[in-house]
């Protein structure tokens, strides 16, 4: 069974802050709808409204059939300390709740409760539809296909970020919902995981609404785009692919600006004409009064008639102004303007590893023989768990090799956006956590810079750990502007960033004159950012590949 969801005139907000109004949307079988917009525009809120987990402030949402199973897969995987991997998969596929409902109905049936036979039949039907009957056997197959080599009895909190992302993908591949609502499903997935996700989306019988900032993923999967466009103050629906949306959006914004400029030009012309006509009319009246002693009736009549004609023209112009359809000015949305502060250049050799081996539990990286030179721009690629983050820690001197040597060169000043955004995960307020990283900065300057990155007002006084993933990422990027660096290390920097911020980051990387180490699975970023080398890490081995091979 598949479902259709229809939203009419839906509005949402937080407190007195309006997120969006007038959202009209139909998601039907065969649809893959990409939901896009800047961070904070209400994308996740709209997903929760469509899923029935939050009531809209205005408008309605209807699901057909009413009993359809809607699957919302949230942006951040909830890792409960008392929940095993297997139990997490059962819960995320909806089977846990369906099993509980079936058990309750079975108890009622055993007790002879009136109507319990129908209730049990419905519960059984739902449990079967969600795949409860063969879930255990399918879990083994999907976990093997994903290469997820973890004990299913392990607690979710024991997994790495990459492993948790794979478990989230496994839950999606195992699920049998009638409609899917996916919030940033590509985050923390490697290239193989993204390929599996794309295949699932392209093959799914059920309709899908997906929030994503992965431009290549959107380009390959969506059939239409819904944009929460704050600059045009509306929710806009674009039919066709993501690339067609980009072109149509650009045209729409140009037309909106042209329409506003045409309206203001016409209004200004009419207002100027009205002022001129009134001035002529008043001048005619004054002249008539000055020459009131003139006894020529024809002259008096002519002057009066001329004055009345000017008054009539002025009234006509006023009516034209009233009839003029008002065009609101497209709001200029806040936009990140990012740069990276450069420090004086380092030595010719930025980092070097010679026959370096790192052992961490059962994992071994190396032996690694690499040299990073001044102004190298290196992409570090490879599957999750292959050793990319370990390689970065080795080169930056945070991890001593068990064999061989590794060291930074002279004069190297590192700026880093790590995958976990560790500088902003404690109980300090954001402003205090940021100030600790730049102790020489006055608090006013800290607040000004954070505001430039969209972190202002109440956000700076929240604990760093309570910030959204996107907010923590923007804070980490702000640090790059605050501190002069000549070696830039970025580990999955696009995770949780919206599309305008990603584009700003790419521009800042283009202008940066130092050395870059970039770990990313964002295919568009790898195509867009100017790179000189690529290191591929897999199974603990590091090889240098040419751009064509990468």
GIDA-V983287 format. One record per backbone hydrogen bond with DSSP energy under -0.5 kcal/mol. NH is the residue of the N-H (numbers start at 0). CO is the residue of the C=O. If there is no record, write none. Layout:
NH_CO + NH_CO
This chain:
2_177 + 3_63 + 4_26 + 5_61 + 6_24 + 7_59 + 9_22 + 10_57 + 11_19 + 13_16 + 16_13 + 17_15 + 18_11 + 19_11 + 22_9 + 23_21 + 24_6 + 24_22 + 26_4 + 27_25 + 29_204 + 30_27 + 32_207 + 33_31 + 33_223 + 34_32 + 34_209 + 35_33 + 35_225 + 40_37 + 45_41 + 46_42 + 47_43 + 48_44 + 49_45 + 50_46 + 51_48 + 52_47 + 53_47 + 56_10 + 57_10 + 59_7 + 61_5 + 63_3 + 67_64 + 69_67 + 70_178 + 71_69 + 72_70 + 72_180 + 73_71 + 76_74 + 78_76 + 79_77 + 82_79 + 83_81 + 84_153 + 85_151 + 87_83 + 88_84 + 89_85 + 90_86 + 91_87 + 92_88 + 93_90 + 94_89 + 95_89 + 97_93 + 98_94 + 99_95 + 100_96 + 101_97 + 102_98 + 103_99 + 104_100 + 105_101 + 106_102 + 107_103 + 108_104 + 109_105 + 110_106 + 111_108 + 112_107 + 115_112 + 118_114 + 119_115 + 120_116 + 121_117 + 122_118 + 123_119 + 124_120 + 125_121 + 126_122 + 127_123 + 128_124 + 129_125 + 130_127 + 131_126 + 134_131 + 137_133 + 138_134 + 139_135 + 140_136 + 141_137 + 142_138 + 143_139 + 144_140 + 145_141 + 146_142 + 146_143 + 147_142 + 148_146 + 149_147 + 153_150 + 155_79 + 155_82 + 157_154 + 158_155 + 163_159 + 164_160 + 165_161 + 166_162 + 167_163 + 168_164 + 169_165 + 170_166 + 171_167 + 172_168 + 173_169 + 174_170 + 174_171 + 177_68 + 178_68 + 179_206 + 180_70 + 181_208 + 182_72 + 183_181 + 183_210 + 186_183 + 188_185 + 193_189 + 194_190 + 195_191 + 196_192 + 197_193 + 198_194 + 199_195 + 200_196 + 201_197 + 202_198 + 203_199 + 206_177 + 207_30 + 208_179 + 209_32 + 210_181 + 211_34 + 211_209 + 214_212 + 217_213 + 218_214 + 219_215 + 220_216 + 220_217 + 221_217 + 222_31 + 223_31 + 224_237 + 225_33 + 226_224 + 226_235 + 227_35 + 227_225 + 228_226 + 228_233 + 229_227 + 233_228 + 235_226 + 235_233 + 237_224 + 238_236 + 239_222 + 244_240 + 245_241 + 246_242 + 247_243 + 248_244 + 249_245 + 250_246 + 251_247 + 252_248 + 253_249 + 254_250 + 255_251 + 256_252 + 257_253 + 258_254 + 259_255 + 260_256 + 261_257 + 262_258 + 263_259 + 264_260 + 265_261 + 266_262 + 267_263 + 268_264 + 269_265 + 270_266 + 271_267 + 272_268 + 273_269 + 274_270 + 275_271 + 276_272 + 277_273 + 278_274 + 279_275 + 280_276 + 281_277 + 282_278 + 283_279 + 284_280 + 285_281 + 286_282 + 287_283 + 288_284 + 289_285 + 290_286 + 291_288 + 293_290 + 296_294 + 299_295 + 300_296 + 301_297 + 302_298 + 303_299 + 304_300 + 305_301 + 306_302 + 307_303 + 308_304 + 309_305 + 310_306 + 311_307 + 312_308 + 313_309 + 314_310 + 315_311 + 316_312 + 317_313 + 318_314 + 319_315 + 320_316 + 321_317 + 322_318 + 323_319 + 327_325 + 330_230 + 332_330 + 337_335 + 340_338 + 340_479 + 342_484 + 346_409 + 349_347 + 349_371 + 350_371 + 351_406 + 352_369 + 353_404 + 355_367 + 356_402 + 357_364 + 359_362 + 362_359 + 364_357 + 365_539 + 366_355 + 367_355 + 368_366 + 369_352 + 371_350 + 372_370 + 373_347 + 375_372 + 377_515 + 378_532 + 379_517 + 380_378 + 380_534 + 385_382 + 390_386 + 391_387 + 392_388 + 393_389 + 394_390 + 395_391 + 396_393 + 397_392 + 398_392 + 401_356 + 402_356 + 404_353 + 406_351 + 408_349 + 411_408 + 413_411 + 414_486 + 416_488 + 417_415 + 420_417 + 423_420 + 424_421 + 429_461 + 430_459 + 432_428 + 433_429 + 434_430 + 435_431 + 436_432 + 436_433 + 437_433 + 437_434 + 440_437 + 445_441 + 446_442 + 447_443 + 448_444 + 449_445 + 450_446 + 451_447 + 452_448 + 452_449 + 453_450 + 454_449 + 455_453 + 458_455 + 459_456 + 460_457 + 461_458 + 463_427 + 464_425 + 465_462 + 466_463 + 471_467 + 472_468 + 473_469 + 474_470 + 475_471 + 476_472 + 477_473 + 478_474 + 479_475 + 479_476 + 480_476 + 480_477 + 481_477 + 482_478 + 484_340 + 485_412 + 486_412 + 487_514 + 488_414 + 488_486 + 489_487 + 489_516 + 490_416 + 490_488 + 491_489 + 491_518 + 494_491 + 496_493 + 501_497 + 502_498 + 503_499 + 504_500 + 505_501 + 506_502 + 507_503 + 508_504 + 509_505 + 510_506 + 511_507 + 514_485 + 515_375 + 516_487 + 517_377 + 518_489 + 518_516 + 519_379 + 519_517 + 522_520 + 525_521 + 526_522 + 527_523 + 528_524 + 531_376 + 532_376 + 533_544 + 534_378 + 535_542 + 536_380 + 536_534 + 537_540 + 539_385 + 540_537 + 542_535 + 544_533 + 544_542 + 549_545
